[in-house]
Structures are given as C-alpha cells and as structure tokens.
Amino acid sequence: METTKIDRQIPVRTYLDFEKPIAELESKVSELKALEDGEGVSISEEIKKLEQKAKAALVDTYGKLTPWQKTQVARHPDRPHALDYVSALIEDFTPLAGDRYFAEDEAIMGGLGRFRGRSVVIIGHEKGSDTEGRIRHNFGMARPEGYRKAVRLMDLADRFNLPVITLVDTAGAYPGIGAEERGQAEAIARSTDKCLAIGVPLIALVIGEGGSGGAIAIAAANKILMLEHAIYTVASPEAAASILWRDSSKAIDAATNMKITAQDLDTLGVIDVIIREPVGGAHRDRALAIQTAGDAIAKALAEYDGKSPEEIRRLRHERFLNIGRQL
C-alpha cells in the first residue's frame, strides 16, 4: 500500500494562476524573514503587516472563487488524496486487492479498518501524490476491475454489517480501449446498483473531483458530503465544452453553466453537507481538512445507528428520488 504522511512539508508551495497576488505577498514575507535572520535586523513589524495583508488577500480571493477556479483548487496537486485520509482516519487498515475476475486496479483502493472505534469498509479513488504514484494509480481513473473490486468490497460490508465510507476523487472512469473491451459501462452500472442495494449505511465524501459515472459508481450513498472547494459533475468542464461547443477552450463557460460546485449542488439537493476547508483550500492545512472531514463522516454515520437494513435502503432510495421531486 502506498503511504503518505499527512503533515509532509512541501518545499515550494504550488500557486494557481489566480493566486499570483498572494504568491507575491508571501514571497516578500519569506524574503524579509530571510533578511531578518541573515542581517540580524529587526523588521518584525513590516513582516507582520505583510503577513496580515497576505492573509486578507487569501481570505478575499477564496471567498469569491468562480466555478472554474474551484475546479483548479479541486485538482490542486498538493490536495490530500484518499490514502492521506485513510492514513489519518482509519486505524488497522487492511487493504484488499483484486476483483477476482481479471486484475487489481490501483486507481481504486479499498479495504477494512476502524474509524473512530467502529469497523468499516473504506473505498476510494487514489490519484497518487508524485509522478510515480500518479502513473501507478492511473491518475485516479479506474478501469472495470476497480469498480468490480468496489462491488466485492460492498458485498463484504453487507455480509458482515459494516458501514461503507467512500472517498470520491476522479476526473472520470478510464476511457481506454481495453477498459471498454472489458465492460467499463457495465462495471460502473453494477457498482452504482450495488451502492443502492446494500443494507448498511453508505457515506460518500467528494474530496476533490467527482467526475462522471466514475464518481457516481461509488457515490450513490445515503449521505453525500462534499468539501467546500471540490466539484461534482456529469463530465469534466473540458469534456462538456468539447461536446457542447466542440471547443475545449470554453471549459470556463462549461464550468459556470453546469452547476458543479458544492454550493450549487447543495441548493439543488444533489449533496447533503458542505464541509468547510481551511482558508486557501485543503492543501494549505491538510491535517485540519482531513480532521474536519472525519468529524462530518462520523456525524453522518451516527444518523443511521439502530436503523434496520430495510430502512437504510429505503432512505437511500428516497434520497435520490427526492432530487427530481424538488426541482
């Protein structure tokens, strides 16, 4: 299993295009701190003023992000991924591999563990945290084997009465020829069906990108939680622009019109809970972001304590039927 330290130090912060003013301010703060250390000159007041200005700029910028900017934040390379959440929230995690039909797919990880004293099955898309990891995990884009593994794990959870937690973070299912030849659409459909059929609580958390059927295949849940700057969409903005306007450069327009942000989806009743991120996004304070998400998952799971499998299944079905009724 790939393990990643949650509090790893990132030597050079990665800034997005719209964060350039913030980058300039924080760069000046770093330069002044280095000057103060090197020259022994006290310029703490100037540093403090710049730090306050940088923080204010960060708060202001992240308080009015556009859908396309949220898409960029959701894809940030330093954002915590599924294995980061597992490492921080799940004790005694035992990964389970393979679909028992064809192969192991590392774009979807899963296994057994204990979440705050409760045995659970956890399933999630893993994008990888470095070049080698991203290639191994296929950038979180699962092949049919990944979804068949998810079905196997949900069957296991149902058999042993274990709640299921899923972590959604994918641009979409892998569209390669081999995946299609091995029944990608059928695997996604069966995984979605299994989500709806199990008699144990299923809590889904969108931690980054929730793209297309590749996301819904493990997110047809009793409760769908979503990080503040994550996105959840029927297709990536680039793909939607190519389909609608035959021009992928119109991705910004697609992102705006598709209602892909947590705030839009909460209004539409597609998701249930928006989880606040640290100012500047989950990548700015990975440990706090994961802890806050863990609290939200625990609260969601507690709502189903004492409920029968039939009631849990009925509530899940009604949740999705009510989306259309509310419109």
C-alpha positions in Angstrom: 0.0 0.0 0.0 1.2 3.5 -0.8 1.5 5.5 2.4 1.7 9.3 2.6 2.5 11.4 5.6 -0.3 13.9 6.2 2.0 16.6 7.6 4.6 16.4 4.9 6.4 19.7 4.2 6.1 20.9 0.7 9.3 22.8 -0.1 7.9 25.0 -2.7 4.2 26.0 -2.5 2.3 25.5 -5.7 0.3 28.5 -6.6 -2.6 28.6 -9.0 -2.9 31.3 -11.7 -5.5 33.4 -9.8 -3.3 33.2 -6.7 -0.4 35.4 -8.1 -1.1 38.4 -5.9 -1.0 36.1 -2.9 2.2 34.5 -4.1 3.9 37.9 -4.5 3.0 38.9 -0.9 4.0 35.6 0.6 7.3 35.7 -1.4 8.0 39.1 0.1 7.3 37.8 3.6 9.8 35.0 3.0 12.4 37.4 1.7 12.0 39.7 4.7 12.3 36.8 7.1 15.5 35.6 5.4 16.8 39.2 5.6 16.0 39.5 9.3 17.7 36.1 10.0 20.7 36.9 8.0 21.3 40.5 8.9 20.1 40.4 12.5 17.9 43.5 11.7 14.5 43.6 13.4 11.9 44.2 10.8 9.2 42.2 12.6 6.6 45.0 12.2 6.9 45.1 8.5 6.8 41.3 8.3 3.6 41.3 10.5 1.9 43.8 8.3 2.8 41.9 5.1 1.6 38.6 6.7 -1.8 40.3 7.6 -2.1 41.7 4.1 -1.3 38.2 2.5 -3.9 36.6 4.8 -6.5 39.2 4.0 -5.8 38.6 0.2 -6.2 34.9 0.7 -9.5 35.2 2.6 -10.8 37.7 0.0 -9.8 35.5 -3.0 -11.2 32.3 -1.6 -14.4 34.0 -0.6 -15.4 34.6 -4.2 -14.0 31.8 -6.3 -15.6 31.2 -9.6 -16.6 27.6 -10.6 -13.6 27.3 -12.8 -11.3 28.5 -10.0 -12.9 25.9 -7.7 -12.1 23.3 -10.4 -8.5 24.3 -10.3 -8.5 24.1 -6.5 -10.2 20.7 -6.6 -7.3 19.5 -8.9 -4.5 21.0 -6.9 -1.6 18.6 -6.8 -1.0 19.1 -3.1 -4.6 18.5 -2.1 -4.9 15.5 0.3 -5.9 12.3 -1.6 -7.7 9.1 -0.5 -4.7 7.4 1.1 -4.0 10.6 3.1 -7.5 10.3 4.6 -7.1 6.6 5.2 -3.7 7.1 6.9 -5.1 9.8 9.2 -8.6 8.5 9.9 -8.5 4.7 9.6 -6.8 2.5 12.2 -5.6 -1.0 11.4 -6.3 -0.5 7.7 -6.0 -3.8 5.8 -6.1 -3.2 2.0 -7.9 -5.7 -0.1 -6.9 -6.1 -3.8 -8.3 -7.6 -7.0 -11.7 -8.1 -8.5 -11.5 -11.9 -8.6 -12.1 -11.8 -12.3 -9.2 -10.1 -14.1 -6.8 -8.0 -12.2 -6.0 -5.4 -9.5 -6.8 -1.8 -10.3 -4.9 0.7 -8.2 -7.0 3.7 -9.2 -9.5 2.5 -6.6 -8.1 1.5 -3.2 -10.2 -0.3 -0.6 -10.1 -2.4 2.5 -11.1 -2.9 6.1 -10.3 -0.8 9.1 -11.5 1.0 12.2 -12.9 4.5 12.0 -13.2 6.1 15.5 -13.7 2.7 17.1 -16.1 1.4 14.5 -15.2 -1.3 11.9 -15.8 -0.1 8.4 -15.1 -0.8 4.8 -13.5 2.1 3.0 -13.3 2.6 -0.8 -11.8 5.5 -2.7 -10.2 6.9 -5.8 -6.5 7.4 -5.4 -4.7 9.8 -7.7 -1.2 9.5 -6.4 1.0 12.1 -4.8 4.0 12.1 -7.1 4.8 11.2 -10.7 5.5 7.6 -9.9 2.3 7.3 -7.8 0.1 9.0 -10.4 1.2 6.6 -13.1 0.7 3.6 -10.8 -2.8 4.8 -9.8 -3.6 5.9 -13.3 -4.4 9.4 -12.0 -7.4 8.1 -10.2 -9.2 6.9 -13.4 -10.4 3.4 -12.7 -10.7 0.5 -15.1 -13.6 -2.0 -14.9 -11.5 -4.1 -12.4 -11.6 -1.2 -9.9 -15.4 -1.0 -9.9 -15.7 -4.8 -9.7 -13.4 -4.6 -6.7 -15.7 -2.0 -5.2 -18.7 -4.3 -5.7 -16.8 -7.1 -4.0 -16.0 -4.9 -1.0 -19.5 -3.6 -0.7 -20.8 -7.2 -0.8 -18.3 -7.9 2.1 -19.6 -4.9 4.0 -23.2 -6.0 3.6 -22.5 -9.6 4.7 -20.7 -8.5 7.9 -22.9 -5.5 8.6 -20.1 -2.9 8.2 -20.7 0.7 7.2 -19.1 1.8 4.0 -17.2 5.1 3.5 -16.2 6.1 0.0 -13.8 8.9 -1.0 -14.5 10.3 -4.4 -11.7 11.9 -6.4 -11.6 11.2 -10.1 -11.8 13.0 -13.4 -13.8 10.0 -14.6 -13.5 6.4 -15.4 -10.6 5.4 -17.7 -11.8 5.6 -21.3 -9.2 3.4 -22.9 -9.9 0.7 -25.5 -9.0 -2.1 -23.1 -11.4 -0.8 -20.4 -14.2 -0.6 -22.9 -13.5 -4.1 -24.1 -13.7 -5.4 -20.6 -17.1 -3.8 -19.9 -16.4 -0.4 -18.4 -20.1 0.8 -18.6 -21.4 -2.5 -17.2 -18.9 -2.4 -14.3 -19.9 1.2 -13.4 -23.6 0.3 -13.6 -23.2 -2.7 -11.4 -21.2 -0.7 -8.9 -23.9 2.0 -8.8 -26.6 -0.7 -8.4 -24.7 -2.3 -5.5 -24.4 1.1 -3.8 -28.2 1.4 -3.9 -28.8 -2.3 -2.9 -26.7 -2.8 0.3 -28.4 -2.7 3.7 -25.6 -0.9 5.6 -25.0 2.9 5.8 -23.0 4.3 2.9 -21.4 7.7 3.3 -19.7 9.3 0.3 -17.3 12.2 0.5 -16.2 14.1 -2.5 -12.6 15.2 -1.7 -11.5 16.7 -5.0 -13.0 15.9 -8.4 -16.2 13.9 -8.7 -16.3 13.3 -12.4 -18.9 11.5 -14.4 -20.0 7.8 -13.9 -16.6 7.1 -12.5 -17.7 9.1 -9.4 -21.3 8.1 -9.0 -20.3 4.4 -9.2 -19.2 4.7 -5.6 -21.2 7.7 -4.5 -24.9 6.6 -4.7 -24.9 6.9 -1.0 -27.2 7.6 2.0 -25.3 10.9 2.5 -23.1 12.7 0.1 -20.6 15.0 1.7 -18.5 17.4 -0.3 -15.5 19.6 0.6 -16.1 23.3 0.1 -13.9 23.6 -3.0 -14.5 20.2 -4.5 -16.5 19.7 -7.7 -19.1 17.0 -8.7 -20.1 16.9 -12.3 -21.6 14.7 -15.1 -18.5 15.4 -17.2 -15.3 17.4 -16.8 -15.7 21.1 -17.9 -13.2 20.4 -20.8 -15.2 17.4 -22.0 -18.5 19.2 -21.7 -17.1 22.1 -23.7 -15.9 19.7 -26.4 -19.3 18.1 -26.6 -21.5 21.2 -26.5 -19.4 23.7 -28.4 -16.7 21.4 -30.0 -14.2 23.7 -28.3 -12.4 22.6 -25.1 -11.2 26.2 -24.6 -14.7 27.0 -23.5 -14.2 24.9 -20.3 -14.7 28.1 -18.2 -18.1 28.6 -19.7 -19.0 25.0 -19.2 -17.9 25.0 -15.5 -20.1 28.1 -14.9 -23.2 26.7 -16.6 -23.0 23.1 -15.3 -23.5 23.9 -11.6 -20.6 21.8 -10.4 -19.7 23.5 -7.2 -20.7 22.3 -3.7 -22.7 25.4 -3.2 -24.8 24.9 -6.4 -25.3 21.2 -5.7 -26.4 21.8 -2.2 -29.0 24.2 -3.5 -30.2 21.6 -6.0 -30.3 18.9 -3.3 -27.7 16.7 -5.0 -25.5 16.7 -2.0 -26.3 16.8 1.7 -23.4 18.5 3.5 -20.7 21.1 2.6 -17.5 20.7 4.7 -15.6 23.9 5.2 -12.0 23.8 4.1 -9.1 25.8 5.7 -8.7 29.2 4.2 -6.8 28.8 0.9 -8.0 25.2 0.4 -7.5 21.8 1.9 -3.9 21.8 0.6 -2.9 24.7 2.8 -3.7 22.7 6.0 -4.1 19.1 5.1 -4.3 17.8 8.7 -7.1 20.2 9.6 -9.0 19.5 6.4 -8.9 15.7 7.0 -9.9 16.1 10.7 -12.9 18.3 9.8 -13.9 15.7 7.1 -13.6 12.9 9.7 -15.9 14.8 12.1 -18.5 15.2 9.3 -18.3 11.5 8.4 -18.8 10.4 12.0 -21.8 12.7 12.3 -23.4 11.3 9.2 -22.8 7.7 10.2 -24.4 8.3 13.6 -27.7 9.2 11.9 -28.1 5.5 10.9 -27.3 3.9 14.3 -30.1 1.4 15.2 -31.8 1.5 11.8 -32.6 -1.7 10.0 -31.2 -2.7 6.6 -34.6 -2.2 5.0 -34.9 1.3 6.4 -31.4 2.3 5.4 -32.0 1.1 1.9 -35.4 2.9 1.7 -33.9 6.1 2.9 -31.1 5.9 0.3 -33.6 5.3 -2.5 -35.9 8.1 -1.3 -32.9 10.5 -1.2 -32.3 10.1 -4.9 -35.9 10.1 -5.9 -36.4 13.4 -4.0 -33.8 15.2 -6.1 -36.2 15.1 -9.1 -39.2 15.9 -7.0 -37.7 19.0 -5.6 -37.0 20.6 -9.0 
